[in-house]
């Protein structure tokens, strides 16, 4: 599994449209065999910031599987108006450091 983080800066006047776009795009994520989970978070201290977190089954599942699947076109059509507002888009491996994980002596 890999986690993709996409960080956006969305002006206040576009935030309602942005969230609506991701409500529409969520249908494609839910239909994808490669998407495990996703969430969109809205900044508290900096209210123009959003972070989208998507768990993919693998990097190739995202880049080859999802991006070449029938679900990708409607997903991208929904979010395309906000692509220029992306500040970061990267994949990360999850570490073993989390609640319930063994702590080394």
N, C-alpha and C positions, 0 to 999 in steps of 0.2 A: 504494500500500500504506500502511496505517496500523497502528500497534502499540497494542494495548490492554494496559494494566497494571492489574491488580487486586491490591491489597495487603490481606491479611487478618491479623488477630491471632486465633489459634486456641489455646485453652487446651490444655495437654498431654493432658488426659483425652479430648479430642475429636479429636486429631490423626489417629489411625488411621482413624476414621470419615470425616474430612475427605479424607484421601488416597484412601480407597476410593470416596468420592463422585466425586472427579475421575477416578479410573480408569473409572468408569461413564460420566461425562460426556464423556470423551475419545472415545468411540464416536461421539457426535453431532458433535464437532468434526472428526473424521476424515471423516465422511460429508458434511460441508458443502462445497459448491463455493466458499464464500467464505472459508473458513479455510485459510491457507497453511501455518501452523506454530503450535505452542504448546509451552509448557513450564511446569512448576510447580517453583518453587525454594523451599527451606526454609532459614530463617535459621540462621546459625552462631552469631553473637554473641547474637542474641535468638531463642531457639528457639521462641517462640510466633508468629513472623512467617513468612508465606508470601507469595510474589509469583507471580501467574499472568501470563504473557506470551503474548499471542495476536497473531499477524500475520493481519490481514484484508486481502482484496483492495482494499477501500475502506471508508470510513465508512458509506456507504449499503449496501454489501454486508453489513456487520455489522448495522446498525440496521434496515434494511428487509428485506434478503435473509435473513440467518440468523434473525432474531427472528420472521419470518413464515413460516419453513419448517417442515416436519414434524420436522426435527432439534431444533428449539428446545425443544419441550415435554419430551422426555426429558432433555435437558441441564439445563433449569431444575429439573425435579423432583429430579434428583440433587443439585444444589447448593443448593437452596432452604433447607435447614436451617442454612446458613452465611451467608446474606445479611446478617444483622445484625452479622456480624463483619468486614464489609468496612470498611476504613479509607480506601481511595482506589480510585476506578475512573475512569480517564481514557484518552483516545486521544492518541497522539503521532505526528507525522510523523518519519520517519527522516531524519537529515541526511547529508551527504556525508562526515562525519568518521568514518572507520572504517579498519581495516587495508586497505592496497592502494589507498586513495583518493589522488588527486593532492594534493600539498601545495603550497599557493601560495607563491611566492617572497617 
